[in-house]
Amino acid sequence: MPSPAGQHRGRPKVVFGQVLHFLKDPGEVPDPAAWEVFEDGALAITADGKVAYAGPARALPQHLAGAERVDHRGRLVVPGFVDTHIHAAQVDVIASYGKQLLEWLETYVFPAEAKFDRAAHARALAGFFLDRLLAAGTTTATVFPTIHPTSVDAFFEQSRQRGLRMLCGKVLMDREPYAPAYLRDRSVDQAEQQTRELIERWHGKDRLGYSITPRFAPTSTERMLAMTGRLLQEDRSLWLQTHAAENKDEVALVKKLFGGRSYIDVYERYGLLTKRSLFAHCIHIDTTDRKRLAAAGSSVAFCPTSNLFLGSGLFDLRAARGSKVTVGLGTDVGAGTSYSLLATLNEAYKVTALRGRSLSPYRGFYLATLGGAQALDLDHVIGNFRVGKEADFTVLDFTATPTLARRTDVAKDFTERLFALMILGDERAVAATYAQGRLVHDRDNDPALLG
């Protein structure tokens, strides 16, 4: 398969605007040493899409003065958003009415996913899905497709064409009756063979990485989970993504099927807790579970819009971070109600408030950028503007809507402006999105937004 990497090579450029990025978690009480903000800033990018400089425009190195100039002054330039949990195959079930998790899957999700055995359908929805992510300012995500290899191929093909850093992997489901007959792997051996073929085809190609993807424990037999753990042990460069402890009925079902101390204990039993393992939700877990996740270096995706929409519960961010568990944000479309991590931060703030705590805009934007990169073990290549990292970034418009513009105009300082953007922003606030320094979304020329 020929690499399209060369088509993504551009010329050196310097982007001017207000530049914000994070060096670490700001904490519950924001630590100013955790971020850098340059009011009159510059972000310089090499011809091969790497960060060459981020800092005050006045201190731009002389050798960069002749680069292409891109003017985003008056706007906020941040690292590309990182979505740590989303379903590419659930585009058509977003905003489906009136169910909790297990019934919602049976009623809406599984019938929609069954259509992905058709390559044309998989390609069309993968393209739509990725374009909506870019319109929302998201440049990296870990993505659930379906059990069909065609769904993985379509997603990776479309991601590669756009030059994106993405994680994905064939969904694994084989337990009756929780995986319906029309959406079930025929055997563990076949699922393993297909997974190995997909890993060979896509893992490590350009900016793509493979995530082994058992949907969740109730749709997996013990043999399927054991196979998953064996693949992870064989190749430590692979990722794992799955769901855990999202819904109380689901937790009870896992206890009935597997026994053991807890939901997390089941995954640990089969070797699924690794540094590159990402567990979505983890609402109904305890301190012991958090300590085990932290000890393994595993991460959690906080998915507030989905958790609220399905009535699943309130994620405890303070307890997770207090136990040293790495946390990223997930939109979890289609149970999640927006592709936008800004809209997701709005709901995350409310969930945290209902827990009796607060979520500062600094910690919020950290979770959406560097925090997400850390959760995916990708912070060595993305997540902030350290020199040498890949130059994925998003340009945000403080005047995107009349309400946001008015609130910004009366804000007394940058913190208030950033908080207003976190609460009032959505796709409309994303003026432009860049992958490796290349413009991949321009709000003002997006037919989906102009219509």
N, C-alpha and C positions, 0 to 999 in steps of 0.2 A: 504494500500500500504506500504510494508516494506521499511524502510529507508536504503539507501546504505551508510549513513554517515560513518559508521564504516570502510568501505573499504578505506576511504580517510585518515585514521589515519596513521601516519608514526612514525618516530623516530626524536628526536631533531636534528637539523642540523645548521651549521653555513656556510653561503655563503660569500666568500671573493671576493672583487672586488672594483671598484670605485662606491660608493653609493651616489645617489642623490634623494632627495625628497623635497616636498614643505610644508610649514606651512600656507601659505596664498597666495593670488594673488600678484605677484611681481609688478603689475602695469605697466603702459605704459613706465615709466622710471624705470628700474628695481631696486627694493629695496633688497639689499643683505640679509636683515633680513627675507625675505620671503622663503628662502630655506636653506638647509644644504647639503653640499657635502663633502664626506670623500674620499680623494684620495686613501689611503690604508685603505679601510673600511671593515666592517663586518656587516652582517645581520643575526641575530640569530632567529631561529624559533622553537616554542614548538612542542611537539608531536601531538598536536591537531591543528596545523597550524596557530598559532598566532605569532605575532612579539614579541620577548623577548628582543631584543636589536638591535639598529642601531647606529653605530658610528665608531670611529677609531678602527682598529683591535687590536692595542696595548692596548686598554682599555677594551677589551672583559672581562666580568666578569668571575672569576675563575671557577664558577660552570658550565659554558658553555664550558669549555676547552675540555671536553671529548665527545662532540657531534660530529655527522658525519660532516666531512669537505667537502665542495663543492668549488672547486677552479675556480673562474671566474675572476681572476686578469688580468688586462689589458682590461677588458670590463666594461661597465657601467650598474649598477643595478638600475632600477627605478621601482616604483609601476606599477602594471599592468595597461595597457591603458583602458580607459573607453569611449566607443562609445555611444553617447547619441541619435543617430538616425540611424537606419539601418533596411532593409527589408529582412527577411530570405526567403521570397517567391519570391524574385526578382533575385535570383542567375542566372537564365538563360536569363535574359534580360540586364545584364550589357553590355555596349558597343553596344546598339541598336541605329541605325543611324537616325538622322535628324528630330527630332520633338521637339516642346516645350511642356510644362507640360501637358495640358489637352489632346491634341492629342496623346502625348506619352503614357499616361495612357491607352487610348482607343485602341491604335494600338498594344502595346507590353505588358503592365503590366497586364491588366485585363485578357487576354487570358492565360497568364502564371499562374496567381493566381487561375484560375478555376480548374487547375489540382490537387489542394491540397485537394480535397474531397476524394482522394485516399490515404489511410493510408501508403501504401508502398512508394509511391512517396514522401509524406510528411516526412517520416522517413529518406529516402535516402538523400534528400536535406538538412534536418536539420543537419545531420551528416557532410555532406560536408561543409555546412555553418559554423558550429562551429569549425571545424578543420582549416578552412581558417582564422577565427578570431584569434585562438590561434597561428597560424603561423605568424600572424601580430602583436602578442604581446598583443592582446586585451583579457582581462579576465572578463570584465563586459560590458553589452550592454543593452539598452532598444530596443526591437525588435518588428517590425510589422510582424505578420504571415498573415493569410487571414481570411475570414469570417467563415471558416470551423473549428469546434472544433477539428477535427483530426489534423489540422496544429498546434494548441496550444499544444495538448497532445504530439505530436511528438517532438516539440521543447523542452518542459520542460523535457520530458523523457531523451532526449539526453544530455541536460544541466546537469541534476541531475547525470547521469552516470559519467560525467566528473568532478563533484564536483564544478560547477561554480555558481557564483552569477549573475543571469540573471533576467531581467524583460520582460514580454510579456503579450499579451492579445488578445482575439478574436477581429478582425476588425469588426466594426459596419457600415453597409451601407444599407440604405433603400429608398433613394429618387430617383424617376424616373425623367428623363432618365439618370441622371448622374452616378447612380450605375446601370450597365447593368443588364438585367433580369436574366442572368445566374450567377450573382455574387451579389445577393441582399438578405438581410434578408427577410424572408417571412412576418414577422410582428415584431413590436417592442416587443410584449409580448414574442414571441419565442426567440428573441435576448436577452432579459433580462433573460429568464429562462436558456438559454445556458451559458450566462455570469456568472450567479450565481452558476451554477454547476461547471464551470471551476474554479471560485474563491475558492469554497469549496474544490476542488480536489488539487489545486496547491498553493494557496497563503500562504506564510509563511512556506512551506515545505522545510526543509533544507535551501538552500541559494536562493530560488526562490521567486519572488514577482509578483503580478498581476497588470498589467496596463490596465485600461479600455481604449479602443482604437477606438473612432470614427475616421474614416479615415481622413476626413476633412469636413468642413461645407457643401460644395456643395453636398456631397453624404448622408447627414443626414437631415431627416425631423425635424421639431421643436419638435415633440413628442420623437424622438430618442435622441435628445440633452437633453431634459428634463429628460428622464430616466437616462441618463448618469450622470447628475448632482445629481439626487436623490441617485444613488448608491454611489457617492463620499461623499455625506453628511452622509449617513448611516454608512460608514466605512472609517474613516480618514487615515487608514493604507494603503489604496489602492493608486496606482499611476494613472495618466492619461497621455496619449501621443496622439498627433495629429499634424496636419500640420496647418500653418497659414501664410498668406500673402507671399507666395513663388513667385507668378507670377502675373503680372498686370492684365491679363485677368481673372485669378482666383479671384482676389480682386474685380473686377467689377461684376463678377457673384455672389459673396457673397452679394454685395450691392443690386443687383437685387432681389435675393431670400429672403433676410432677412431684408433689410433696415438697419436702425441704423447708428450710427456714424462711426463705423469702424469694421473691421474683428475681432479684439480682443474684441470689444464691444459685438459682437454676442456671443462669448464664455462666456464672463462675465455674460451676461443676463441669461444664463442657469446654472450658478454656477460652471463653469469648471475651474476657476482660483483658484488654491489651492497651498499649499506649495509643493505638490508632482505632480504638473502639468508641463509637458514639451511640449513646442511648437516648432516644427521644422521650421526653416528658418526665419520667421519674418523679411523679407527684407524690405517690403513696409509697414512699420508702422511709427507712429510719436511719439513725446515726450509724449503725453498724454497716448498712448498705453503702452509705456515703463514704465511710472510711475505706471500704473495700474498693470502691471505684477510684478513690484518690490514690490508694496504694498501688493500683495497677496503672495509673496514669490515664484511665478512661475518662470520657467527657460526657456531658449531658446537654441536650438541646432544650431550651426554655421556649415553649410554644404558646404564648398567652392567648392569641386570638382563637386558636383551635381549642384550647382547654376551656375557654369561656363559652364558645359556640356549642360544644358538645356537653357542657356542664360537668366536665371531668374533675375539676378541682383547681386549687391555687398552688402553683409551684413556689417552693420556699427557697428563694435565691440566697437569702442570708445564711441559711443552714448549709446549703451546698458550698458556697464560697468559704464559710467558716470551717468546713471539713476539708478545704483545699481541693475541691472538685472543680475542674475547669468547666466553664459554662459558656455556651454560645446561644445565639438567638435563632429560632426557626419560625418560618411563616406557616409551615405545615399545610399549605394548600393541598387538597381541597377542603379538609375540615377547617383549616385556617381561612380567614375571610379576605385576605389581601396579599398580593405579591410584595408589598412594600414593607421593608424593615422599619421605615419611619412610622407607618401605621401600627406595626407590631410593637414598637417602642412605646407608643401611646398606651396600648393595652398593658404592656409590661409594667408601666408606671402605676396603673390602677391595681393590678394584681399585687404588686409590692405594697401599695398603700393599704390594701385590704389585709395584708399580713402585718400591718402596724409599722412598716418601715417606709423609707423613701428611696427613689431611684433618681440620682442626679443626672443631668444631661451628659456629664462627662463619663460616668459609668455606662450610661445608655449607649453612647456612641462608641465607647470602647468595646462593649459587647457585640455591636454590629460590625466591627472592623477587626482589630487585633484580637479581641476575645474569641471571635469566631475562627480566626486563623489558628489560634492556639488550640482550640477545641478539635480542629481537624489535623493538628500536627503539621501545619503548613506555614507557621509563623517565620520560618527561615527564608521563605520566598515571597510571602504576601503579608498584608495586615497593617503595615505602616510604611513610612517613606524613608527608611534607612537606606543609605547608598548601597546599590547593588541589588536591591529587591526588584521584583517585577512591578512595573508601573501601571497597576490597575487603580483607577481612581474615578470618583464621582463628583460632579459639580452641582452644588445645591443653591437654589434661588430663594433668598429671604423674602422676595416679593411675589412669590408664585400665585398667591390668592390675595384678594383684598383683606381678608381677615388676618392672614399671616403678615402681610405688609404693614398693616396698621399696628399690630402688636409689636413687630420689629421696630417700627418707627418710634414707639414710646418706651422701648426697653432701655433700662438705665445702664446696662453693660453687656458684654459678650455672653455671659452666663445666661442672662434672661433671653437673649436672642436665640441661643442654642436650645434652650428649653422650649421656647415657642416653636422652633422648627421640629423638635422631637414630638410635640403634642399635636401640632396643627399640620405637619407635613405629610405628604404621600407622594405618589408618582408625579404629581404636578410640580413638585418642588425639585425634581431631578432635571436640571437643564441639559446635562450631557453626561455620558458614561464612556470611559476609555478603558481598553484592555491592552496592556503593554504599550501604552502611549498612543494607541490608535483609537480614533473616534468610532464607537460601535453603537451609540445611540445619541440622537440629537432631538430633543423634545420639540423644537420648533419645526422640524421636518419629519415628524412621525405621523403618518396618515391615521394611525389608530387614535392619536390624541387630537389631531386637527379636525376629525370628522364631527 
